[in-house]
Amino acid sequence: MSEEKNIIEKIIKPDTARGRVWQVFVLIIFLTIGGLLINGGNYYNKGTDWLSQKTNDVVQLPKIGEANFSLGLDLQGGTHLVYEADVSQVPAGKEDSAVEGVRDVIERRVNVFGVSEPEIRKVRTSEGGYRIVADLAGIKDVNKAIEMIGKTPLLEFKEEGEMRAELSSQEKEDLDKYNQEAEKTAEEVLGKVLSGGDFSVLEEEYDQKTDGGEEWIDDAMITDYLKNLEKGSVYGDLIKTNESYLIMKLLDKRTKINEFTNDPYEEVEASHLLICHNESEGCESDLSKEDARAKIQEIKNKATINNFDDLVREYSDEPGAGQTGGDLSWFSREDMVKPFSDTVFDNQEVGTISYIVETKFGYHLIYKKNEREIIEYKISDIVINKKLEADYVDPQMEWKNTELTGKYLESSQISWGRTGSAQVGLQFDNEGAGLFGEITERNIGKRVAIFLDGELVSAPTVNEKITGGQAVITGSFSIQEAKEMTERLNQGALPVPIKLVSQKTVGPSLGLSSVKSSLKAGIIGLILIVLFMIITYRYLGALAVISLSIYGVLVLAVFKILSITLTLAGLAGFILSIGMAVDANVLIFERLKEEIKKGKEMSSAINDSFKRAWPSIRDGNFSTLITCFILVEFTTTLIRGFAITLAIGILVSLFSAMVITRNLMLLFPKKWINKKIIGIK
């Protein structure tokens, strides 16, 4: 019986092995076609359009997504910005660390608006000052980039100083008189506008704003006045803010679009019910996680849209839920933690109650009331400024600096006070948590002030030492104001102020010239490699050329899929990886010569040549990969790009040599591979 089994295995095994070779070959064909479509998607789509037109839309092939290679500053041009860091208020010896924190924050900010491989570096000036240099590739709207970096908030925590400044009675009288006159003037201007006066002429005569004219806004406080206005109309009442009186004219309105995804910005109106447990963040409940889950499941079973508000007021653990009914008003995707946002934006219809959602705060049920696209309004306004107490007294005079700044901020998010008011919650890193604990410990019974961009936003009294690194900014915030503050803080709070001192646009001409030279050299080198491989190894050399061609297609496809930014240094890494791919094929073919010299049958010689060549290929490539890892972790952006492209090229070259070349050789007619053909004498 065993003898028959051995005979059967000998008969079946060659066919099975041959079948696997063909399966791998089909996989290689699919990978190559996929790589070609990724690299040349725009040409494929043009071809489908041409075919559709020629056949009167009878033949319509599916289209694929188009993407361009991501190019660095040296290849596509961009913007070069230089900022000066003000370290005058930083304790001695801490300047270098503070400026490094600024560099990190700006890099996070730049990454938010999708700059290709930004290079942000710290520079020490000859006068002993500090500067941050930002090279931003492919920036189309330079002013937008400058604005986004400049708007990054400066977050500071301060203690009470020795002196407290207050307005004198005369100053208070002057303040009231000035503001009464300002309101009277604003009412008169509004009357002139409503009676047919030329808005632009009146704006030129009376407007006191300092930041220019027409602008697009989506601020909830202002847009509430505008949403029912016709284009070209003026709002009929005086708009009063803490700083000024406004007369506002609506010029236009449109759906707000995300400039990076081209999708409309969306908001959802919802309320939620929260059941927290003893593992939840910021929860004082004694419930275990399992008991909390069982409790919310019981509530879920009886919840309807009609009784949801009552259930929230009765059961929810959210502070202030008894008054607010868990109402979150309108919010965007970025305002909430990811599991919450994913549910309400992607997986829930309007007018429904969600499944049980788990976040770090506990378990939620969400009632989705409505959804909308954000509308932004183009306005022109006349601003009549009030006089403020800060015009008489610098609010920072009564406070002294501490070491705790936005450098130590890990994250921020909207939270809700016990009265249901919007707040901004802060979470510091470990070092920041330690500093915050020290500050609160030495200021028990005193106030600690929170300044944002030099403006006092909150000054709560400390009742006890606060550990855990959590703080809350309270104030008379609208939900929209709390959202904006949270977004700005999450985008990065600057440890020290910065000032733009230089800006210039970099053209891609130098990079393109270098690319042309590199391309010319690369083509000549590839032609020489092809000639060498074919002359030296004949048919096997031709197989190696085919394998290397597929390798090139796959590497470029990986660059596109992973959005790898190509710089001149990155291209150098790619070209170097081609040389290593050739080296792997040479090792394999030389091993094959040795195996054939030993008189082995061709299939066995091919298998053994790969086995014996593999240790040399592995060791050479893995040692280079280790070097790449070191360069990625410990060098600048430019060198990092070289290391990344080289590492990707090496990994794909291993696949090319050990899978593609091997597969082609196994499919190659063995009678074509003889001693004369591969150069054995």
C-alpha positions as CSV (number, residue, x, y, z in Angstrom):
1,M,0.0,0.0,0.0
2,S,2.8,2.4,0.9
3,E,4.6,1.6,-2.4
4,E,1.4,2.6,-4.3
5,K,1.2,5.8,-2.3
6,N,4.8,6.7,-3.2
7,I,4.1,6.1,-6.9
8,I,1.0,8.3,-6.8
9,E,2.9,11.1,-5.0
10,K,5.6,11.0,-7.6
11,I,3.0,11.3,-10.3
12,I,1.0,14.1,-8.7
13,K,3.7,16.3,-7.2
14,P,5.1,17.7,-10.5
15,D,1.6,18.7,-11.7
16,T,0.8,20.3,-8.3
17,A,4.1,22.3,-8.2
18,R,3.5,23.4,-11.8
19,G,0.0,24.5,-10.9
20,R,1.4,26.6,-8.1
21,V,3.9,28.2,-10.4
22,W,1.1,29.2,-12.8
23,Q,-1.0,30.5,-9.9
24,V,1.9,32.7,-8.8
25,F,2.4,33.9,-12.4
26,V,-1.3,34.9,-12.6
27,L,-0.9,36.8,-9.3
28,I,2.2,38.6,-10.7
29,I,0.2,39.5,-13.9
30,F,-2.6,41.0,-11.7
31,L,-0.1,42.9,-9.5
32,T,1.6,44.3,-12.6
33,I,-1.7,45.4,-14.2
34,G,-2.8,46.9,-10.9
35,G,0.5,48.8,-10.6
36,L,0.2,50.1,-14.2
37,L,-3.3,51.3,-13.6
38,I,-2.2,53.1,-10.4
39,N,0.7,54.7,-12.0
40,G,-1.1,55.7,-15.2
41,G,-4.7,56.1,-14.0
42,N,-5.1,59.4,-15.9
43,Y,-4.1,57.8,-19.2
44,Y,-6.4,54.8,-18.6
45,N,-9.3,57.2,-17.9
46,K,-8.6,59.2,-21.0
47,G,-8.6,55.9,-23.0
48,T,-12.0,54.9,-21.5
49,D,-13.4,58.3,-22.5
50,W,-12.1,57.9,-26.0
51,L,-13.5,54.4,-26.3
52,S,-16.9,55.6,-25.0
53,Q,-17.0,58.4,-27.5
54,K,-16.1,56.1,-30.4
55,T,-18.8,53.6,-29.5
56,N,-21.5,56.2,-28.7
57,D,-21.4,55.1,-25.0
58,V,-22.1,51.4,-26.0
59,V,-18.8,50.4,-24.4
60,Q,-18.2,52.0,-21.0
61,L,-15.3,50.7,-19.0
62,P,-15.1,51.5,-15.3
63,K,-12.9,54.4,-14.3
64,I,-10.3,54.4,-11.5
65,G,-9.3,57.1,-9.1
66,E,-6.5,59.4,-10.3
67,A,-3.6,60.5,-8.1
68,N,-0.4,62.3,-8.8
69,F,2.9,61.6,-7.3
70,S,3.6,63.7,-4.2
71,L,6.6,65.9,-4.9
72,G,8.8,67.8,-2.5
73,L,9.7,71.4,-2.4
74,D,12.8,70.9,-4.6
75,L,10.7,69.3,-7.4
76,Q,7.4,71.2,-7.4
77,G,8.3,74.5,-5.6
78,G,6.4,75.9,-2.7
79,T,6.8,78.4,0.2
80,H,9.8,79.2,2.4
81,L,8.7,80.8,5.7
82,V,10.9,82.1,8.5
83,Y,9.5,82.8,12.0
84,E,11.2,84.5,14.9
85,A,10.5,83.0,18.3
86,D,10.1,85.4,21.3
87,V,11.7,83.7,24.3
88,S,11.9,86.8,26.5
89,Q,9.4,85.4,29.0
90,V,11.0,81.9,29.0
91,P,13.0,81.0,32.2
92,A,16.7,81.0,31.7
93,G,18.0,77.6,30.4
94,K,14.6,76.6,29.0
95,E,14.8,78.6,25.7
96,D,16.0,75.7,23.6
97,S,13.4,73.3,24.8
98,A,10.6,75.9,24.3
99,V,11.6,76.6,20.7
100,E,11.8,72.9,20.0
101,G,8.2,72.7,21.2
102,V,7.3,75.5,18.8
103,R,8.9,73.5,16.0
104,D,6.9,70.4,16.9
105,V,3.6,72.4,17.0
106,I,4.2,74.0,13.7
107,E,5.0,70.7,12.1
108,R,1.7,69.3,13.4
109,R,-0.2,72.3,12.1
110,V,1.4,72.0,8.7
111,N,0.6,68.3,8.5
112,V,-3.1,69.2,9.0
113,F,-3.4,71.0,5.7
114,G,-1.6,68.3,3.8
115,V,1.8,69.7,2.8
116,S,4.1,67.2,1.1
117,E,7.0,66.3,3.4
118,P,7.3,69.6,5.2
119,E,10.7,70.5,6.5
120,I,10.4,72.4,9.8
121,R,13.7,73.2,11.5
122,K,15.0,75.3,14.4
123,V,17.8,77.8,13.7
124,R,20.0,79.7,16.1
125,T,20.8,83.2,14.9
126,S,24.2,85.0,15.2
127,E,22.7,87.4,17.7
128,G,21.7,84.4,19.9
129,G,18.0,84.5,19.0
130,Y,15.8,81.6,17.7
131,R,14.1,81.1,14.4
132,I,11.9,78.5,12.9
133,V,12.3,77.8,9.1
134,A,9.4,76.1,7.3
135,D,9.7,74.8,3.8
136,L,6.2,73.9,2.5
137,A,6.0,72.1,-0.8
138,G,3.2,72.7,-3.2
139,I,1.3,75.3,-1.1
140,K,-1.1,77.1,-3.5
141,D,-2.5,79.7,-1.1
142,V,0.5,81.1,0.8
143,N,-1.6,83.6,2.8
144,K,-3.8,80.7,4.0
145,A,-0.8,78.8,5.2
146,I,0.6,81.8,7.0
147,E,-2.8,82.5,8.6
148,M,-3.2,78.9,9.8
149,I,0.3,78.8,11.4
150,G,-0.1,82.3,12.9
151,K,-3.5,81.5,14.4
152,T,-2.1,78.6,16.4
153,P,-2.9,79.7,20.0
154,L,-0.5,80.6,22.7
155,L,-1.7,78.9,25.9
156,E,-0.3,80.1,29.3
157,F,-1.1,79.4,32.9
158,K,-0.3,82.2,35.4
159,E,-0.5,82.8,39.1
160,E,-1.7,85.8,41.0
161,G,0.9,88.5,41.3
162,E,1.7,90.9,44.1
163,M,-0.3,93.9,42.8
164,R,-3.9,94.0,41.6
165,A,-4.8,96.7,39.1
166,E,-8.3,98.3,39.1
167,L,-9.9,101.2,37.2
168,S,-10.2,104.5,39.0
169,S,-13.7,106.1,39.3
170,Q,-12.7,108.6,36.7
171,E,-11.6,105.9,34.3
172,K,-14.8,104.0,34.8
173,E,-16.8,107.2,34.0
174,D,-14.7,107.9,30.9
175,L,-15.3,104.2,29.8
176,D,-19.1,104.4,30.2
177,K,-19.3,107.8,28.4
178,Y,-17.2,106.6,25.5
179,N,-19.2,103.5,24.9
180,Q,-22.5,105.4,25.1
181,E,-21.2,107.7,22.4
182,A,-20.0,104.7,20.3
183,E,-23.5,103.1,20.5
184,K,-25.2,106.4,19.5
185,T,-22.9,106.7,16.5
186,A,-23.6,103.1,15.5
187,E,-27.3,103.7,15.7
188,E,-27.0,106.8,13.5
189,V,-24.9,104.9,10.9
190,L,-27.5,102.1,10.8
191,G,-30.3,104.6,10.3
192,K,-28.4,106.1,7.3
193,V,-27.9,102.6,5.8
194,L,-31.5,101.6,6.2
195,S,-32.8,104.8,4.7
196,G,-30.8,104.2,1.5
197,G,-27.3,105.4,2.3
198,D,-24.4,103.9,0.3
199,F,-23.0,101.1,2.5
200,S,-19.5,101.2,1.1
201,V,-19.3,105.0,1.5
202,L,-20.5,104.8,5.1
203,E,-18.1,101.9,5.7
204,E,-15.1,103.9,4.5
205,E,-16.2,106.9,6.7
206,Y,-17.0,105.1,10.0
207,D,-15.5,101.6,10.0
208,Q,-13.0,101.0,12.8
209,K,-11.9,97.4,12.2
210,T,-8.3,96.7,11.6
211,D,-8.4,93.4,9.6
212,G,-9.7,94.4,6.2
213,G,-13.1,94.3,4.4
214,E,-15.2,91.5,3.0
215,E,-14.8,88.0,4.4
216,W,-16.5,84.6,4.5
217,I,-17.6,83.5,8.0
218,D,-19.5,80.6,9.5
219,D,-19.5,81.8,13.1
220,A,-22.7,80.7,14.8
221,M,-23.1,83.9,16.8
222,I,-23.1,86.1,13.6
223,T,-24.7,83.7,11.1
224,D,-27.9,83.5,13.3
225,Y,-28.5,87.1,12.2
226,L,-27.8,86.3,8.5
227,K,-29.5,83.0,7.7
228,N,-32.8,84.6,6.8
229,L,-31.4,87.6,5.0
230,E,-31.6,88.0,1.3
231,K,-28.3,88.6,-0.6
232,G,-27.5,92.3,-0.7
233,S,-29.6,93.0,2.4
234,V,-28.5,94.7,5.6
235,Y,-29.5,93.3,9.0
236,G,-32.1,95.7,10.5
237,D,-30.8,95.9,14.1
238,L,-27.6,96.9,15.7
239,I,-25.5,93.8,16.5
240,K,-23.8,94.1,19.9
241,T,-20.7,92.2,21.0
242,N,-18.4,92.5,24.0
243,E,-15.9,94.5,21.9
244,S,-18.0,96.5,19.4
245,Y,-21.2,97.4,17.6
246,L,-21.8,95.9,14.1
247,I,-23.8,97.0,11.1
248,M,-23.8,94.0,8.8
249,K,-24.6,93.5,5.1
250,L,-24.9,90.0,3.5
251,L,-23.1,89.8,0.1
252,D,-23.4,86.1,-0.7
253,K,-23.7,82.6,0.9
254,R,-22.5,79.1,-0.1
255,T,-21.9,75.6,1.2
256,K,-18.6,75.4,3.1
257,I,-16.2,72.9,1.4
258,N,-13.3,71.1,2.9
259,E,-10.4,72.4,0.7
260,F,-8.4,69.1,1.1
261,T,-11.2,66.6,0.4
262,N,-13.6,68.8,-1.6
263,D,-16.4,67.4,0.5
264,P,-19.0,69.7,2.1
265,Y,-18.6,70.3,5.9
266,E,-21.4,68.7,7.8
267,E,-22.9,69.2,11.2
268,V,-25.3,67.1,13.2
269,E,-27.8,68.1,15.9
270,A,-28.1,65.4,18.6
271,S,-28.5,64.6,22.2
272,H,-27.1,61.7,24.1
273,L,-27.5,59.6,27.3
274,L,-24.3,58.6,29.1
275,I,-23.7,55.8,31.5
276,C,-20.2,55.8,32.9
277,H,-18.4,53.2,35.0
278,N,-15.3,52.9,37.3
279,E,-13.0,52.6,34.3
280,S,-14.3,55.7,32.5
281,E,-12.4,58.9,32.1
282,G,-13.6,61.6,34.5
283,C,-16.3,59.4,36.1
284,E,-17.1,59.0,39.8
285,S,-19.4,56.1,39.4
286,D,-19.0,52.8,41.3
287,L,-20.5,50.8,38.6
288,S,-18.3,48.1,36.9
289,K,-18.0,48.2,33.2
290,E,-20.2,45.1,32.9
291,D,-22.9,46.6,35.1
292,A,-22.8,49.9,33.2
293,R,-23.3,48.0,29.9
294,A,-26.2,46.0,31.3
295,K,-27.8,49.2,32.6
296,I,-27.6,51.1,29.3
297,Q,-28.9,48.0,27.5
298,E,-31.9,48.0,29.7
299,I,-32.5,51.7,29.0
300,K,-31.9,51.1,25.2
301,N,-34.7,48.5,25.3
302,K,-37.3,51.0,26.4
303,A,-35.9,54.1,24.7
304,T,-38.0,55.9,22.0
305,I,-37.6,59.3,20.4
306,N,-40.6,60.4,22.4
307,N,-39.3,59.4,25.8
308,F,-35.5,59.9,25.2
309,D,-35.4,63.3,26.8
310,D,-37.0,62.0,30.0
311,L,-34.7,59.0,30.1
312,V,-31.6,61.3,29.8
313,R,-32.8,63.5,32.6
314,E,-33.5,60.5,34.8
315,Y,-30.5,58.3,34.1
316,S,-27.6,60.1,32.3
317,D,-24.3,60.5,34.2
318,E,-23.3,63.6,32.2
319,P,-23.0,66.7,34.5
320,G,-26.0,69.0,33.9
321,A,-28.0,66.4,31.9
322,G,-31.0,67.0,34.3
323,Q,-31.2,70.5,32.9
324,T,-30.1,70.1,29.3
325,G,-31.6,66.7,28.5
326,G,-28.1,65.7,27.0
327,D,-28.5,68.2,24.2
328,L,-25.3,68.7,22.3
329,S,-26.8,71.2,19.8
330,W,-24.9,71.3,16.5
331,F,-21.4,69.8,16.2
332,S,-19.0,68.7,13.5
333,R,-17.2,65.4,13.2
334,E,-14.0,66.8,14.7
335,D,-15.8,68.0,17.9
336,M,-16.4,64.5,19.3
337,V,-14.3,61.5,20.0
338,K,-14.0,59.1,17.1
339,P,-16.4,56.3,18.1
340,F,-19.1,58.9,18.8
341,S,-18.5,60.8,15.5
342,D,-18.2,57.6,13.4
343,T,-21.6,56.5,14.7
344,V,-23.6,59.6,14.3
345,F,-22.1,60.8,11.0
346,D,-21.6,57.4,9.2
347,N,-24.0,54.8,10.7
348,Q,-27.1,56.6,11.8
349,E,-30.1,58.1,10.2
350,V,-31.9,61.3,11.3
351,G,-34.7,60.6,13.7
352,T,-33.2,57.4,15.2
353,I,-31.6,56.3,18.4
354,S,-28.1,54.7,18.0
355,Y,-26.8,51.3,19.1
356,I,-24.8,51.4,22.3
357,V,-21.6,53.4,21.6
358,E,-18.5,52.9,23.8
359,T,-16.0,55.7,24.3
360,K,-13.4,56.5,26.9
361,F,-16.2,58.3,28.8
362,G,-18.5,55.3,29.1
363,Y,-21.5,54.0,27.1
364,H,-23.7,56.3,25.0
365,L,-27.1,56.3,23.4
366,I,-27.4,59.0,20.7
367,Y,-30.6,60.6,19.4
368,K,-29.8,62.1,16.0
369,K,-32.2,65.0,15.5
370,N,-31.0,66.6,12.3
371,E,-28.1,67.1,10.0
372,R,-27.0,69.8,7.7
373,E,-24.2,71.1,5.5
374,I,-22.5,74.2,7.0
375,I,-23.3,77.4,5.2
376,E,-20.8,80.3,5.2
377,Y,-21.6,83.9,4.5
378,K,-19.7,86.6,2.7
379,I,-20.3,89.8,4.6
380,S,-19.3,93.4,4.7
381,D,-19.6,95.1,8.0
382,I,-19.1,98.5,9.7
383,V,-17.5,98.1,13.1
384,I,-17.8,100.8,15.8
385,N,-15.4,99.7,18.6
386,K,-16.1,100.0,22.3
387,K,-13.5,101.0,24.8
388,L,-12.6,98.1,27.2
389,E,-11.0,97.9,30.6
390,A,-7.9,96.4,29.0
391,D,-7.4,99.7,27.2
392,Y,-6.7,101.2,30.7
393,V,-5.2,98.3,32.5
394,D,-3.1,95.4,31.1
395,P,-4.9,92.3,32.4
396,Q,-1.6,90.5,32.6
397,M,-0.2,93.1,35.1
398,E,-1.8,91.2,38.0
399,W,-0.4,87.8,36.9
400,K,3.0,86.2,36.9
401,N,4.2,83.5,34.5
402,T,4.6,79.8,35.4
403,E,6.4,77.1,33.4
404,L,3.2,75.5,32.3
405,T,2.3,76.4,28.7
406,G,0.7,74.8,25.6
407,K,4.0,72.9,25.0
408,Y,2.7,70.3,27.5
409,L,-0.9,70.0,26.1
410,E,-1.7,66.5,24.9
411,S,-5.3,67.1,23.8
412,S,-8.4,69.2,24.3
413,Q,-12.1,68.6,23.9
414,I,-15.5,70.1,24.6
415,S,-16.9,69.2,28.0
416,W,-20.0,70.2,29.8
417,G,-20.4,72.0,33.2
418,R,-22.8,70.8,35.8
419,T,-25.2,73.5,34.5
420,G,-24.8,72.2,31.0
421,S,-22.6,75.1,29.9
422,A,-19.9,74.5,27.3
423,Q,-16.4,74.2,28.5
424,V,-13.0,73.3,27.1
425,G,-11.3,70.3,28.8
426,L,-7.5,70.1,28.7
427,Q,-5.3,67.0,29.1
428,F,-1.6,67.5,29.7
429,D,1.2,65.0,29.1
430,N,3.1,63.5,32.1
431,E,5.5,66.4,32.5
432,G,2.6,69.0,32.2
433,A,0.6,67.0,34.7
434,G,3.4,67.3,37.2
435,L,3.7,71.0,36.7
436,F,0.0,71.6,37.0
437,G,-0.1,69.6,40.2
438,E,2.7,71.8,41.6
439,I,0.9,75.0,40.5
440,T,-2.4,74.0,42.1
441,E,-0.8,72.8,45.3
442,R,0.9,76.2,46.0
443,N,-2.1,78.2,45.0
444,I,-4.9,76.6,47.1
445,G,-7.4,79.3,47.9
446,K,-6.0,81.5,45.2
447,R,-6.8,82.0,41.5
448,V,-4.9,80.4,38.6
449,A,-5.4,82.3,35.3
450,I,-5.6,80.7,31.8
451,F,-4.5,83.0,29.0
452,L,-5.1,82.2,25.4
453,D,-3.2,84.4,22.9
454,G,-2.5,86.9,25.7
455,E,-6.1,87.2,26.6
456,L,-7.5,86.1,30.0
457,V,-10.2,83.5,29.4
458,S,-10.6,81.9,32.8
459,A,-9.3,82.5,36.3
460,P,-10.8,79.8,38.6
461,T,-10.0,79.6,42.3
462,V,-8.1,76.4,43.3
463,N,-9.8,74.4,46.1
464,E,-7.3,71.5,46.2
465,K,-4.2,70.1,44.5
466,I,-5.2,68.7,41.1
467,T,-3.4,65.6,39.9
468,G,-3.9,63.6,36.7
469,G,-3.1,66.5,34.4
470,Q,-6.7,67.6,33.6
471,A,-7.9,71.2,33.6
472,V,-11.0,73.0,32.4
473,I,-11.3,76.4,30.7
474,T,-14.7,77.8,31.8
475,G,-16.4,81.0,30.7
476,S,-19.5,82.3,28.9
477,F,-18.7,80.2,25.8
478,S,-21.2,79.4,23.2
479,I,-20.9,75.9,21.8
480,Q,-19.4,77.3,18.6
481,E,-16.8,79.3,20.6
482,A,-15.9,76.2,22.6
483,K,-15.6,74.2,19.4
484,E,-13.3,76.7,17.8
485,M,-11.1,76.9,20.8
486,T,-10.9,73.1,21.0
487,E,-10.0,72.9,17.3
488,R,-7.3,75.5,17.7
489,L,-5.8,73.9,20.8
490,N,-5.8,70.4,19.2
491,Q,-4.0,71.8,16.2
492,G,-1.2,72.9,18.6
493,A,-0.7,75.5,21.3
494,L,2.5,77.4,20.9
495,P,4.9,77.4,24.0
496,V,6.1,80.9,23.0
497,P,4.9,83.6,20.5
498,I,6.2,83.7,17.0
499,K,6.5,86.4,14.4
500,L,6.8,86.0,10.6
501,V,10.0,87.7,9.5
502,S,10.6,86.3,6.0
503,Q,8.5,84.8,3.2
504,K,9.4,83.7,-0.3
505,T,8.0,81.5,-3.0
506,V,10.4,78.8,-4.3
507,G,10.1,77.9,-8.0
508,P,10.5,74.3,-9.2
509,S,12.9,75.1,-12.0
510,L,16.1,74.1,-10.2
511,G,14.5,70.8,-9.1
512,L,13.2,70.1,-12.6
513,S,16.6,70.7,-14.1
514,S,18.1,68.3,-11.5
515,V,15.3,65.8,-12.3
516,K,16.1,66.0,-16.1
517,S,19.8,65.4,-15.4
518,S,19.0,62.6,-13.0
519,L,16.5,61.1,-15.5
520,K,19.1,61.2,-18.3
521,A,21.7,59.6,-16.1
522,G,19.2,57.0,-14.9
523,I,18.2,56.0,-18.4
524,I,21.8,55.7,-19.5
525,G,22.5,53.6,-16.4
526,L,19.5,51.3,-17.0
527,I,20.4,50.8,-20.6
528,L,23.9,49.7,-19.6
529,I,22.5,47.4,-16.9
530,V,20.1,45.8,-19.5
531,L,22.9,45.3,-21.9
532,F,25.2,43.8,-19.2
533,M,22.5,41.4,-18.0
534,I,21.6,40.2,-21.5
535,I,25.1,39.9,-22.8
536,T,26.3,38.1,-19.6
537,Y,23.3,35.9,-18.9
538,R,21.5,35.8,-22.3
539,Y,17.9,34.5,-21.8
540,L,18.2,34.7,-18.0
541,G,19.3,38.3,-18.3
542,A,16.2,39.0,-20.4
543,L,14.1,37.5,-17.6
544,A,15.9,39.6,-15.1
545,V,15.1,42.7,-17.1
546,I,11.4,41.7,-17.2
547,S,11.5,41.2,-13.5
548,L,13.2,44.6,-12.9
549,S,10.6,46.3,-15.1
550,I,7.8,44.8,-13.0
551,Y,9.7,45.8,-9.9
552,G,9.8,49.4,-11.1
553,V,6.1,49.4,-11.7
554,L,5.3,48.0,-8.3
555,V,7.6,50.4,-6.4
556,L,6.1,53.5,-8.1
557,A,2.6,52.2,-7.3
558,V,3.6,51.8,-3.6
559,F,4.9,55.4,-3.6
560,K,1.5,56.6,-4.9
561,I,-0.6,54.4,-2.5
562,L,1.4,55.5,0.6
563,S,1.7,59.1,-0.7
564,I,5.4,59.0,-0.3
565,T,6.8,62.4,-1.1
566,L,9.5,62.3,-3.8
567,T,12.4,64.6,-3.5
568,L,15.8,64.5,-5.2
569,A,17.1,62.6,-2.3
570,G,14.1,60.2,-2.4
571,L,14.7,59.6,-6.1
572,A,18.4,58.8,-5.3
573,G,17.1,56.2,-2.8
574,F,14.9,54.7,-5.4
575,I,17.7,54.4,-8.0
576,L,20.0,52.9,-5.4
577,S,17.4,50.2,-4.7
578,I,17.3,49.3,-8.4
579,G,21.1,48.6,-8.2
580,M,20.4,46.3,-5.2
581,A,17.7,44.5,-7.1
582,V,20.1,43.8,-9.9
583,D,22.7,42.6,-7.4
584,A,20.2,40.0,-6.1
585,N,19.6,38.7,-9.6
586,V,23.4,38.4,-10.2
587,L,23.9,36.4,-7.0
588,I,21.1,34.0,-8.0
589,F,22.4,33.5,-11.6
590,E,26.0,32.9,-10.4
591,R,24.7,30.3,-7.9
592,L,22.8,28.7,-10.8
593,K,26.1,28.4,-12.7
594,E,27.7,26.6,-9.8
595,E,24.8,24.2,-9.4
596,I,24.8,23.3,-13.1
597,K,28.5,22.7,-13.0
598,K,27.9,20.1,-10.4
599,G,25.7,18.2,-12.9
600,K,22.4,18.8,-11.3
601,E,19.1,18.6,-13.2
602,M,17.8,22.0,-14.2
603,S,14.8,22.3,-12.0
604,S,16.8,21.1,-9.0
605,A,19.6,23.5,-9.9
606,I,17.2,26.5,-10.0
607,N,15.7,25.7,-6.6
608,D,19.1,25.2,-5.0
609,S,20.5,28.4,-6.5
610,F,17.7,30.4,-4.8
611,K,18.2,28.6,-1.5
612,R,22.0,29.2,-1.6
613,A,21.8,32.8,-2.8
614,W,19.2,33.8,-0.2
615,P,21.5,34.1,2.9
616,S,23.7,36.6,1.0
617,I,20.8,38.5,-0.4
618,R,19.1,38.5,3.0
619,D,22.1,39.7,5.0
620,G,23.0,42.5,2.5
621,N,19.5,43.8,2.2
622,F,18.6,43.5,5.9
623,S,21.8,45.4,7.0
624,T,20.7,48.2,4.6
625,L,17.2,48.2,6.0
626,I,18.6,48.6,9.5
627,T,20.6,51.6,8.3
628,C,17.4,53.0,6.7
629,F,15.6,52.6,10.1
630,I,18.3,54.6,11.8
631,L,18.2,57.3,9.2
632,V,14.4,57.6,9.5
633,E,14.4,57.8,13.3
634,F,17.3,60.1,13.9
635,T,17.8,62.4,10.9
636,T,16.2,65.4,9.2
637,T,13.3,65.3,6.8
638,L,15.4,65.3,3.6
639,I,17.6,62.3,4.6
640,R,14.5,60.6,6.0
641,G,12.9,60.8,2.5
642,F,16.0,59.1,1.0
643,A,15.9,56.3,3.7
644,I,12.1,55.7,3.2
645,T,12.3,55.3,-0.6
646,L,15.4,53.1,-0.3
647,A,13.7,50.9,2.3
648,I,10.5,50.5,0.2
649,G,12.7,49.7,-2.9
650,I,14.6,47.0,-1.0
651,L,11.5,45.3,0.3
652,V,10.0,45.2,-3.2
653,S,13.3,44.1,-4.7
654,L,13.3,41.1,-2.4
655,F,9.9,40.2,-3.7
656,S,11.0,40.8,-7.3
657,A,14.1,38.6,-7.0
658,M,12.8,35.8,-4.8
659,V,9.3,35.5,-6.3
660,I,9.1,37.1,-9.8
661,T,12.5,36.1,-11.1
662,R,12.1,32.6,-9.6
663,N,8.6,32.2,-11.1
664,L,9.8,33.3,-14.6
665,M,12.7,30.9,-14.5
666,L,10.5,28.0,-13.5
667,L,8.2,28.7,-16.4
668,F,11.1,29.2,-18.8
669,P,11.7,26.2,-21.1
670,K,14.5,24.3,-19.5
671,K,16.1,23.3,-22.8
672,W,16.8,27.0,-23.4
673,I,19.0,27.1,-20.3
674,N,22.2,25.3,-21.1
675,K,25.8,25.8,-20.3
676,K,26.5,27.7,-23.4
677,I,23.6,30.0,-23.0
678,I,24.4,31.1,-19.5
679,G,28.1,31.4,-20.2
680,I,29.6,28.2,-18.6
681,K,32.7,27.0,-20.3
